[in-house]
Amino acid sequence: MKRMILTLFSFLFIFSQTIIAQDKPKTELKFSGVYNAWGQNQNNFLLGKTDYQDQYLVQMLRLNFSFNYTENIKAVTRFDLGQGWWGVDNQEPSYNGASGMFDGKDTKYFLHVDHAYLWFNVPSLTSAFTVGRFNWSLGNKLVLDNNYDGITADIKVGEGSSLKLGWTKASEGVNGLSDLEKVAPDPRGNYDARDANLFLASYKTKFSTTNLEFYGSYYNDASVNDSTAFLIDGLYYNRPRFTPQVTSLIVFGIAGTSKFDALTLNYEANYLIGKDDIKNTKFAGKLNTARGVVDPLKYDINNGDLKGYNIYAKLDYAVSPDATLGLVAGMGSGDDDPTKGDGNVNKISTAGFFFLTEVWEDSIMPDEEGITPQGLGAPNIRAYRELENTTALQVNGLFKLTPAWKVFTSFTYLRATQPVFAWTAAGPNLSKSATDLGWEVDIKTDYNIFDNLVLTYRIGYFKPGTAAMYLINGTDQFDKAPWEMKAEITFAF
């Protein structure tokens, strides 16, 4: 497969370069960027099991450069310069402290490249190609949102429609070039060096005031003989307990936006089906963020079949130019028994930029982009992310108080789609379960000092239900309400 893809791509690349070689050269540099600094105050994120108060400040300077060589070819990069936590910039990267949360990016003020790719358009083929490292996402970023190395082709299909085809290499199995089933073990003990690959197709079309995306993807990880899989073992953050490993996964769905006068509707539905070919007989597995440390409750025990779905709708109604009322509804599948039967899966891999609430779900992962975790889905807390085993209903409002000042507020009610079980270090307690995750109130206000300089203040208060207590601590003995405040300043240029 790898050889065939490389051969096809090489032929296409040479052919396309011949076609566009007649363009008159014109080199042009374009750039943009953003500086963002935020202070975070997080409280009671373990619901009172231990004292918990985290206060920290983070900054990021992100630059985007595009080197255009005629209108049909350009090289693009995006990198972060001077990103890190204030006060810990001299920490060496390790898995024993906060610096380990940056997935090798550590907490120093170094340059880190997130994107680096070539884009070129072939007019005679009505197609554009992207080669390198860039963002891959589908729909509302519920099932896929990450940076990968790969190739995409964007093909025009009639007026206002396009087809995207892509292949990316998600993992080389171990840190090396081999494709053998067994090599010398790496520091984590993994020895199967075969690849994990992701293929996707996305068809976008527009009619009247509706934009639609029909998408599908296929993920396959061949490196499972060492009882680890890239999903979830190769990630540098911890998922909730009793999570299946993903050997193969098929995803298909539809997402869209429709506008009717003052009403805007955003929606998505997807279905996932796959396999977990690693036959775990116990829940224990190594923590992703601590080398050699064993989590007794890491894995889901299942029959090898994986299934799941997500349904999402967001309705906004502009009551006036200064006021918009909204309604959000979402449902994601869950696992009705983490000791047998089908395993549940809701996504391939995401960076956490799907937003629902400030505290419960908002958990931007500290992956290769090095962004600190925000909410209860962070690696140290391990609640759900996106709509995993979550049924949510939210009412919200956006109000423009002055030309420079606006306020967003919301109330969200949360339930588990499938019961959440109590647990101890020995495993889940199937005789004790609950579905009440709780409710949350959020407020966000933005003040434009200048058009491109914004001061933001956010606060969220989450009242946990019994299901949230079981999910986070395994017991209902701890019920303190988590809350969070965040102040940030953003300069975009």
Backbone torsions as a table, in degrees:
resi	resn	phi	psi	omega
1	MET	NA	-46.6	-179.0
2	LYS	-61.4	-45.4	-178.0
3	ARG	-64.2	-40.4	-179.9
4	MET	-63.7	-43.7	-179.1
5	ILE	-64.2	-44.1	-179.6
6	LEU	-64.3	-39.6	178.7
7	THR	-64.3	-45.9	179.2
8	LEU	-62.3	-42.9	-178.6
9	PHE	-66.5	-42.0	179.3
10	SER	-59.3	-43.9	179.0
11	PHE	-63.7	-45.2	-179.4
12	LEU	-63.3	-41.5	-178.2
13	PHE	-63.9	-47.2	179.9
14	ILE	-62.6	-41.6	-179.4
15	PHE	-63.6	-44.8	-177.6
16	SER	-68.7	-36.4	178.6
17	GLN	-64.2	-34.7	177.4
18	THR	-64.7	-38.6	-177.9
19	ILE	-67.4	-44.4	-173.7
20	ILE	-89.8	0.4	-177.5
21	ALA	-65.3	-19.8	-177.5
22	GLN	-80.1	-10.4	179.0
23	ASP	-63.3	143.1	177.4
24	LYS	-75.9	123.6	-175.8
25	PRO	-62.5	139.7	174.1
26	LYS	-153.2	101.0	-176.7
27	THR	-84.4	132.7	-178.6
28	GLU	-142.5	135.4	177.9
29	LEU	-107.0	126.7	174.7
30	LYS	-123.1	142.8	177.8
31	PHE	-147.5	156.5	175.6
32	SER	-151.6	172.9	-179.7
33	GLY	-174.5	-179.1	178.6
34	VAL	-151.1	137.0	168.6
35	TYR	-110.9	131.2	-177.7
36	ASN	-138.4	130.8	174.7
37	ALA	-133.0	135.7	-178.5
38	TRP	-142.1	145.4	174.5
39	GLY	-110.2	135.0	-172.7
40	GLN	-121.0	138.4	175.3
41	ASN	-129.8	104.3	-176.4
42	GLN	-111.5	134.9	-174.4
43	ASN	-135.8	138.9	172.9
44	ASN	60.2	33.3	-177.7
45	PHE	-68.7	-16.0	173.0
46	LEU	-101.6	17.7	173.0
47	LEU	62.1	21.0	178.0
48	GLY	98.6	-0.3	178.7
49	LYS	-62.1	-40.0	173.0
50	THR	-136.7	163.1	174.2
51	ASP	-62.5	131.7	-175.8
52	TYR	-142.7	110.2	172.0
53	GLN	-148.8	109.4	-179.8
54	ASP	-113.2	122.5	175.9
55	GLN	-124.9	122.5	-178.1
56	TYR	-153.5	162.0	177.5
57	LEU	-125.9	141.4	-176.8
58	VAL	-133.9	147.8	174.4
59	GLN	-133.4	157.4	178.8
60	MET	-150.8	131.0	169.1
61	LEU	-116.6	111.8	-176.4
62	ARG	-112.4	129.1	-178.1
63	LEU	-120.1	138.4	177.0
64	ASN	-118.1	126.0	179.2
65	PHE	-123.4	136.4	175.7
66	SER	-127.6	118.5	178.9
67	PHE	-100.8	99.6	-173.7
68	ASN	-91.7	130.3	177.5
69	TYR	-125.0	91.2	-166.7
70	THR	68.4	172.5	-177.4
71	GLU	-75.3	-6.2	-174.5
72	ASN	-108.1	-1.3	-180.0
73	ILE	-150.6	137.8	177.5
74	LYS	-156.4	152.8	172.6
75	ALA	-110.3	134.2	-172.3
76	VAL	-127.6	140.5	173.6
77	THR	-141.3	154.5	173.5
78	ARG	-137.0	127.9	179.3
79	PHE	-140.7	157.6	179.5
80	ASP	-106.1	131.2	-177.5
81	LEU	-124.5	125.6	178.2
82	GLY	71.3	37.5	178.1
83	GLN	-96.9	134.6	177.4
84	GLY	170.7	174.8	176.4
85	TRP	-84.8	134.4	177.2
86	TRP	-65.4	133.7	175.5
87	GLY	91.1	-11.5	179.1
88	VAL	-125.4	27.4	-174.4
89	ASP	-73.5	-9.2	178.1
90	ASN	-103.5	10.3	178.2
91	GLN	-76.2	131.6	173.0
92	GLU	-76.8	146.8	-180.0
93	PRO	-65.4	134.8	178.1
94	SER	-158.0	173.5	176.4
95	TYR	-101.1	12.2	-174.7
96	ASN	-106.4	-0.4	-178.7
97	GLY	-151.3	-166.8	-176.9
98	ALA	-61.3	-30.2	-177.3
99	SER	-64.0	-23.0	178.6
100	GLY	-67.8	-15.5	-178.2
101	MET	-75.2	-5.8	-176.5
102	PHE	-98.1	12.6	174.6
103	ASP	51.8	52.2	177.7
104	GLY	82.3	-11.1	178.7
105	LYS	-80.5	-17.2	179.0
106	ASP	53.5	-167.4	-175.6
107	THR	-111.2	15.4	178.9
108	LYS	-84.2	159.5	-179.5
109	TYR	-86.4	66.5	179.6
110	PHE	-102.6	171.1	172.3
111	LEU	-87.2	134.9	177.4
112	HIS	-133.8	126.8	-178.2
113	VAL	-90.3	122.0	178.3
114	ASP	-93.6	-43.5	-178.2
115	HIS	-125.4	143.6	172.9
116	ALA	-159.1	107.6	-174.1
117	TYR	-151.9	161.5	174.7
118	LEU	-107.1	132.7	174.4
119	TRP	-120.1	132.1	175.2
120	PHE	-145.1	143.7	-177.6
121	ASN	-109.5	135.9	178.0
122	VAL	-114.9	95.6	-174.6
123	PRO	-56.0	-38.0	-177.7
124	SER	-65.9	-21.9	177.9
125	LEU	-101.6	0.0	-174.5
126	THR	45.8	43.3	-176.2
127	SER	-141.0	146.5	174.5
128	ALA	-122.4	145.1	-175.0
129	PHE	-123.6	142.5	176.7
130	THR	-124.2	130.1	-176.2
131	VAL	-132.0	125.8	176.4
132	GLY	136.0	-146.5	-179.5
133	ARG	-110.1	122.3	-177.8
134	PHE	-158.3	179.3	-177.1
135	ASN	-79.0	139.0	174.9
136	TRP	-120.7	123.2	179.6
137	SER	-149.6	159.0	178.2
138	LEU	-134.5	141.7	174.1
139	GLY	54.0	-131.1	-179.3
140	ASN	-92.3	19.7	178.8
141	LYS	68.8	29.2	176.3
142	LEU	-79.9	-36.1	-174.6
143	VAL	-111.5	-25.2	-179.2
144	LEU	-149.2	125.8	174.2
145	ASP	-164.9	95.6	-176.7
146	ASN	-160.4	166.0	173.6
147	ASN	-95.2	126.4	179.2
148	TYR	-136.0	162.3	172.1
149	ASP	-93.0	130.9	179.4
150	GLY	177.4	-162.5	-175.7
151	ILE	-134.9	134.6	171.5
152	THR	-129.5	152.9	172.5
153	ALA	-124.5	125.2	176.5
154	ASP	-106.4	113.7	-171.8
155	ILE	-113.4	124.9	176.3
156	LYS	-71.5	132.7	-179.9
157	VAL	-127.8	87.1	-178.5
158	GLY	76.5	-175.4	-177.5
159	GLU	-78.1	121.2	176.1
160	GLY	78.4	10.5	-179.5
161	SER	-128.4	150.2	179.4
162	SER	-150.3	154.0	178.3
163	LEU	-122.0	126.0	176.4
164	LYS	-108.5	130.3	175.0
165	LEU	-122.4	135.9	-176.6
166	GLY	-149.4	153.5	173.5
167	TRP	-136.7	134.4	177.0
168	THR	-135.7	148.6	173.7
169	LYS	-94.4	113.2	-177.5
170	ALA	-84.2	-30.8	-178.0
171	SER	-161.4	147.5	174.3
172	GLU	-94.5	11.2	179.2
173	GLY	86.9	-67.4	172.2
174	VAL	-127.6	174.7	-177.1
175	ASN	-77.7	77.7	-178.7
176	GLY	-175.5	-177.2	-176.1
177	LEU	-99.7	-5.2	-173.3
178	SER	-70.5	151.5	171.5
179	ASP	-117.6	21.3	179.1
180	LEU	-78.7	155.4	178.4
181	GLU	-72.5	-21.7	-179.5
182	LYS	-146.0	123.0	174.7
183	VAL	-131.5	-178.9	176.9
184	ALA	-60.8	134.2	-176.3
185	PRO	-60.4	143.9	174.2
186	ASP	-82.6	179.8	-176.8
187	PRO	-58.4	-20.7	178.2
188	ARG	-93.2	-0.4	178.8
189	GLY	90.0	5.9	-179.6
190	ASN	-82.9	140.9	-176.9
191	TYR	-133.4	-10.5	179.4
192	ASP	-84.1	113.6	-170.7
193	ALA	-97.5	8.5	-179.4
194	ARG	-70.8	167.8	-166.5
195	ASP	-91.8	160.8	165.1
196	ALA	-117.4	128.9	-176.5
197	ASN	-128.3	152.5	178.5
198	LEU	-130.5	130.6	176.6
199	PHE	-118.6	141.6	178.2
200	LEU	-143.2	157.3	174.7
201	ALA	-140.2	136.4	-178.9
202	SER	-141.1	125.3	178.3
203	TYR	-112.6	120.7	-179.4
204	LYS	-114.5	137.3	179.2
205	THR	-145.3	162.1	-178.9
206	LYS	-138.9	136.3	171.9
207	PHE	-145.1	135.2	-176.4
208	SER	53.9	-122.3	-179.5
209	THR	-107.4	25.6	-179.1
210	THR	-117.7	131.9	171.8
211	ASN	-112.5	129.4	-178.1
212	LEU	-124.1	147.1	172.8
213	GLU	-131.6	121.1	172.0
214	PHE	-104.3	125.3	-174.5
215	TYR	-135.2	157.4	175.0
216	GLY	-152.0	152.7	178.1
217	SER	-150.9	157.1	176.9
218	TYR	-134.2	124.8	179.4
219	TYR	-116.9	137.0	177.9
220	ASN	-142.6	130.0	177.4
221	ASP	-117.6	114.0	-178.8
222	ALA	-86.6	-12.2	-170.8
223	SER	-93.3	68.7	-174.9
224	VAL	-117.0	-1.1	-177.7
225	ASN	-64.8	-23.8	179.2
226	ASP	-90.6	14.9	176.8
227	SER	67.3	20.2	172.1
228	THR	-127.4	153.1	176.7
229	ALA	-132.5	150.5	179.2
230	PHE	-55.5	-42.2	171.4
231	LEU	-103.6	104.0	22.9
232	ILE	-115.6	-0.1	-169.6
233	ASP	-75.5	-26.3	-178.0
234	GLY	-86.6	-2.2	178.1
235	LEU	-79.6	152.9	179.5
236	TYR	-103.2	38.2	170.0
237	TYR	-151.3	161.8	-176.8
238	ASN	-98.2	131.7	174.2
239	ARG	-84.0	168.8	174.4
240	PRO	-57.3	157.8	-178.6
241	ARG	-61.8	156.0	178.9
242	PHE	60.1	51.8	178.8
243	THR	-104.5	132.9	-179.7
244	PRO	-74.8	155.4	167.4
245	GLN	-84.0	147.9	-175.6
246	VAL	-111.4	114.4	175.3
247	THR	-89.3	-47.1	176.8
248	SER	-144.0	152.3	-176.3
249	LEU	-155.0	131.1	173.4
250	ILE	-112.0	130.7	179.5
251	VAL	-127.2	133.9	170.1
252	PHE	-142.8	145.7	-175.7
253	GLY	-166.3	179.9	178.0
254	ILE	-137.4	138.1	176.9
255	ALA	-138.0	150.6	-178.6
256	GLY	-166.4	168.3	175.1
257	THR	-134.9	130.5	178.0
258	SER	-127.9	140.1	-179.5
259	LYS	-123.7	129.5	178.7
260	PHE	-129.8	96.4	-177.1
261	ASP	54.1	-113.4	-176.7
262	ALA	-86.6	0.5	-175.2
263	LEU	-109.7	131.8	177.1
264	THR	-123.8	128.9	-178.5
265	LEU	-120.0	124.1	176.0
266	ASN	-114.4	134.5	-171.6
267	TYR	-152.0	159.0	178.5
268	GLU	-162.0	144.7	172.0
269	ALA	-143.8	136.0	178.7
270	ASN	-145.5	160.2	179.7
271	TYR	-135.1	139.7	-176.9
272	LEU	-126.3	139.2	176.5
273	ILE	-144.7	136.1	-176.2
274	GLY	-164.6	-163.8	-176.1
275	LYS	-133.6	145.6	168.2
276	ASP	-119.5	96.0	-174.5
277	ASP	-85.4	1.8	177.8
278	ILE	-92.7	113.3	-172.0
279	LYS	-87.4	81.3	177.8
280	ASN	-72.8	134.6	175.5
281	THR	-106.0	-4.5	176.2
282	LYS	-143.3	164.6	-175.1
283	PHE	-81.4	-19.7	-169.0
284	ALA	-68.4	144.6	175.5
285	GLY	-164.9	163.3	-177.2
286	LYS	-73.5	136.5	175.3
287	LEU	-60.8	142.3	-179.6
288	ASN	-75.4	-22.9	-174.2
289	THR	-108.0	6.3	179.9
290	ALA	-143.0	112.6	-174.6
291	ARG	-65.4	122.6	176.1
292	GLY	85.4	-10.8	-179.4
293	VAL	-83.7	133.2	-176.6
294	VAL	-98.2	131.6	172.3
295	ASP	-97.9	116.5	-176.8
296	PRO	-69.8	-7.8	-173.5
297	LEU	-128.5	29.0	-172.5
298	LYS	-71.0	-48.4	-166.0
299	TYR	-98.4	147.8	167.0
300	ASP	-81.5	139.2	173.6
301	ILE	-101.0	120.7	-174.0
302	ASN	-141.7	179.2	-178.3
303	ASN	-89.4	7.5	179.6
304	GLY	100.3	-11.8	179.0
305	ASP	-99.0	137.0	177.6
306	LEU	-119.1	136.7	178.0
307	LYS	-144.5	156.9	176.3
308	GLY	179.6	171.4	179.2
309	TYR	-159.1	162.6	172.3
310	ASN	-140.0	138.7	174.4
311	ILE	-130.4	132.3	-173.6
312	TYR	-146.2	138.4	176.1
313	ALA	-146.3	137.2	179.7
314	LYS	-133.4	118.9	-176.5
315	LEU	-114.5	126.7	177.5
316	ASP	-123.6	130.1	180.0
317	TYR	-123.1	118.9	-178.9
318	ALA	-81.3	99.3	179.7
319	VAL	-67.5	-37.9	177.9
320	SER	-154.4	174.3	176.8
321	PRO	-60.5	-19.1	-176.4
322	ASP	-110.9	4.6	-177.0
323	ALA	-147.9	130.1	176.8
324	THR	-130.1	128.8	176.5
325	LEU	-103.9	143.0	-175.4
326	GLY	-135.7	158.1	176.0
327	LEU	-137.9	130.1	179.4
328	VAL	-124.2	133.1	176.0
329	ALA	-134.1	137.2	179.5
330	GLY	-151.1	150.8	177.0
331	MET	-146.9	128.5	174.9
332	GLY	-122.9	146.6	-176.6
333	SER	-69.9	160.7	177.3
334	GLY	-137.4	179.8	-178.4
335	ASP	-103.5	121.5	-178.1
336	ASP	-82.0	-7.8	178.6
337	ASP	-162.4	106.4	-178.7
338	PRO	-79.3	11.3	179.2
339	THR	-109.4	-10.7	-179.7
340	LYS	-167.6	-177.3	177.0
341	GLY	72.2	-164.2	-179.7
342	ASP	-67.7	145.1	171.1
343	GLY	-88.9	154.9	-179.4
344	ASN	-101.8	139.9	177.0
345	VAL	-141.8	133.6	-178.0
346	ASN	-118.0	-4.4	-176.4
347	LYS	-165.3	169.9	169.7
348	ILE	-87.9	-72.5	176.9
349	SER	-159.7	135.4	-178.6
350	THR	-134.0	154.2	175.7
351	ALA	-91.2	-7.5	174.1
352	GLY	93.2	25.5	-178.4
353	PHE	-91.2	-0.5	168.4
354	PHE	-71.4	125.4	-174.6
355	PHE	-110.1	131.3	173.9
356	LEU	-126.1	-53.0	179.2
357	THR	-141.2	167.9	-178.8
358	GLU	-75.0	-41.8	-171.2
359	VAL	-104.0	-52.3	-170.7
360	TRP	-63.7	-50.3	-169.6
361	GLU	-112.1	-22.4	-169.8
362	ASP	-71.3	93.2	-173.0
363	SER	-135.0	76.4	177.2
364	ILE	-66.4	122.3	-170.8
365	MET	-80.2	142.9	178.1
366	PRO	-79.8	63.0	-177.6
367	ASP	-89.2	-144.9	-174.7
368	GLU	-65.8	-15.7	176.9
369	GLU	-85.8	-10.7	171.9
370	GLY	70.9	28.7	-179.1
371	ILE	-91.1	133.8	-175.6
372	THR	-69.4	150.4	177.8
373	PRO	-68.0	149.7	-174.5
374	GLN	-112.3	-50.4	-169.5
375	GLY	-113.8	-160.0	-173.5
376	LEU	-73.0	-10.4	175.8
377	GLY	-85.9	12.0	-179.7
378	ALA	-69.9	161.7	-175.6
379	PRO	-58.5	-30.4	-177.0
380	ASN	-84.1	-12.6	-179.2
381	ILE	-109.9	-48.0	172.2
382	ARG	70.0	49.7	166.9
383	ALA	-88.8	-174.1	-178.2
384	TYR	-75.8	157.8	174.3
385	ARG	-124.8	154.6	-173.5
386	GLU	51.3	-131.1	-176.3
387	LEU	-108.6	22.3	-179.6
388	GLU	-57.2	120.4	179.6
389	ASN	45.3	40.8	-176.7
390	THR	-131.5	134.8	169.0
391	THR	-117.1	120.0	-171.4
392	ALA	-126.8	143.3	173.0
393	LEU	-135.2	124.7	-175.7
394	GLN	-130.1	139.1	167.8
395	VAL	-114.8	139.6	-176.6
396	ASN	-148.0	167.5	177.1
397	GLY	-148.4	141.2	176.4
398	LEU	-118.4	123.1	-174.1
399	PHE	-126.6	129.5	178.0
400	LYS	-96.7	103.3	-175.5
401	LEU	-78.2	-38.1	175.2
402	THR	-141.9	171.7	177.1
403	PRO	-57.0	-24.3	-177.2
404	ALA	-107.0	-7.3	-169.8
405	TRP	-128.6	125.8	176.8
406	LYS	-134.9	154.0	-177.6
407	VAL	-132.3	132.7	174.8
408	PHE	-116.7	133.1	177.9
409	THR	-137.8	149.7	-177.1
410	SER	-150.4	154.3	170.5
411	PHE	-124.8	129.3	-176.0
412	THR	-127.5	128.1	174.8
413	TYR	-104.3	133.5	-171.3
414	LEU	-128.5	132.5	172.8
415	ARG	-132.5	155.5	174.4
416	ALA	-82.5	134.6	178.9
417	THR	-66.5	-40.8	171.8
418	GLN	-117.7	150.1	-177.6
419	PRO	-56.0	142.7	174.3
420	VAL	-98.4	130.2	-174.8
421	PHE	-95.3	144.8	168.6
422	ALA	-64.3	159.5	-179.0
423	TRP	-153.2	158.2	168.4
424	THR	-128.2	-176.9	179.3
425	ALA	-62.7	-16.9	179.3
426	ALA	-82.2	-15.7	-179.1
427	GLY	136.0	-173.0	-178.7
428	PRO	-74.1	149.8	174.1
429	ASN	-102.4	98.5	-173.8
430	LEU	-71.8	-6.9	178.6
431	SER	-89.0	-8.5	-179.8
432	LYS	-128.3	118.1	-179.3
433	SER	-147.9	164.8	179.2
434	ALA	-155.6	160.5	178.4
435	THR	-121.9	-7.4	-177.4
436	ASP	-82.7	102.7	178.7
437	LEU	-79.4	-33.5	177.6
438	GLY	128.9	-160.7	178.6
439	TRP	-144.1	161.5	-176.9
440	GLU	-143.5	143.6	173.8
441	VAL	-118.7	131.4	-178.0
442	ASP	-131.1	147.5	173.7
443	ILE	-135.8	135.0	176.9
444	LYS	-136.4	129.5	178.1
445	THR	-127.9	138.0	179.5
446	ASP	-121.2	133.1	175.3
447	TYR	-125.2	122.2	-179.3
448	ASN	-85.6	102.5	174.5
449	ILE	-65.4	-47.4	166.6
450	PHE	-130.0	176.7	-178.6
451	ASP	-59.3	-33.7	-176.9
452	ASN	-113.5	15.1	177.1
453	LEU	-128.6	112.7	-170.3
454	VAL	-122.8	132.9	173.4
455	LEU	-103.9	126.3	-174.8
456	THR	-124.7	140.3	173.9
457	TYR	-130.4	132.4	-177.4
458	ARG	-132.3	144.7	174.8
459	ILE	-145.2	139.4	178.3
460	GLY	-137.7	140.7	178.7
461	TYR	-128.8	120.6	-177.9
462	PHE	-114.4	122.9	176.7
463	LYS	-97.6	108.3	-173.3
464	PRO	-75.6	141.9	169.4
465	GLY	-94.1	178.0	-176.9
466	THR	-61.2	-37.6	-179.7
467	ALA	-63.5	-39.1	177.0
468	ALA	-65.7	-37.5	177.6
469	MET	-63.8	-43.2	176.8
470	TYR	-63.0	-42.9	-176.2
471	LEU	-62.2	-44.6	-172.9
472	ILE	-84.6	-44.8	-173.8
473	ASN	-118.0	-8.3	179.5
474	GLY	82.5	-3.3	-176.8
475	THR	-145.0	160.7	177.5
476	ASP	-99.3	18.0	-179.3
477	GLN	-75.5	-19.4	-175.5
478	PHE	-118.4	120.0	-172.0
479	ASP	-135.9	20.2	177.1
480	LYS	-64.9	142.1	-176.9
481	ALA	-81.8	122.1	174.6
482	PRO	-70.9	144.7	173.4
483	TRP	-146.2	159.4	-171.6
484	GLU	-147.8	139.0	171.4
485	MET	-123.0	145.0	-178.1
486	LYS	-147.8	128.6	174.8
487	ALA	-118.9	135.6	-177.6
488	GLU	-146.1	155.3	174.7
489	ILE	-128.1	135.9	-174.0
490	THR	-131.7	128.0	175.8
491	PHE	-121.1	115.3	179.8
492	ALA	-107.7	137.3	-177.4
493	PHE	-144.3	NA	NA
